[in-house]
Amino acid sequence: MQSQYFVFNNWDEIAMYDLPASIDYVLNKTNETQLNYVGFSMGTIAAFAMMSEIPQYNNKVKLLIALGPVAFLENMGGPLSLLTGYTNTLKFLTEILGVYEVLPSGAFMNILTSTMCDPAVTTVAPICDNILLSLIGLDTSLMDKKLLPRILAHTPAGTSVQNMIHFMQAKNSGDFKCIVMVLP
């Protein structure tokens, strides 16, 4: 059964609640007034949103290291970007079907990725390379294939449907803004 946490979880929620709570927890435990923040991809978009929406946290973050930063998505490529034209339909279908999470981690996905992406299995490993990299819109020639086993040990990590809808809205609008909860 899927966690209800995934029903409304999107980068706005992470930026407004999860990230500030985590920062406050660390600062409280360490008796420090500032910390260094390292974010990758989704972690950067949450930090940018938090620092924009709750400016007092700008003083709590001494250094923000944004690896693979994400904010404006209008140039996002790959097959997933093709789905953005169906944002309203996908939102409707996932609500009807009670689906809250996209690509969750689990035993099945772990077995699938470890089998399909085993470099020793030369007949199927290239399929894995191309599927993974084309899904995220990355030029496969830019990827060090030796890193795939390490990356795939954590992929897919799953995200909420709301978060995917948010990314689709950002791609469609070209803006970095809050999610539109009621779609026209």
C-alpha positions, 0 to 999 in steps of 0.5 A: 500500500502506498504511503499517503505522504505521497498524495500531496508531496511536491517540491513546494511541500519539501521547500515549505516543511521538510527542508526547513525542519531538517535545517532547524533540526541540524542547527539545533543539534549542532548548536550552530547558526548556519550550515552548508547545504549540498543539494543534487537535482531535486535537492536544489529545486527544493532549496531554491524554492525554500530560500525564495518563499522563506527568506529567513532561511537564507541566513541559515545556509552559509553555502549552497552547493547546487549539483545538477541544479534544476529550476526552469524546465522549458528546455527539458528533453527526453520522452518524459517531456512528451507527457507534459501535453497530457498533464491534466489527463495524467492527473485525472487518471492517477487520482481515479486509480489511487496512484500516488507514487511514480517509479517506487523503489522496491524489490521488483525494481531492484531485481529488474535494474540489477539484471537489465543493467549488469555490465556483464550481460552485454546483450541487455546492458545497452538497453538499460543505458539507453532507456535510463539516459533517454528517459531523463533527456541526457545525451548518452555520449556524455555519461560515463557508463562505468558509473551506471551500476552505482547510479542504478543502485539508487534508481529509481528512487520514486517520487510523488505523482504530485511532484511529477505534475509539478515538473510537468507544469513547470515544463509547460509554463517555463516558469519556476513557481508553485504547483497549481493544485486545481488544473483547468 
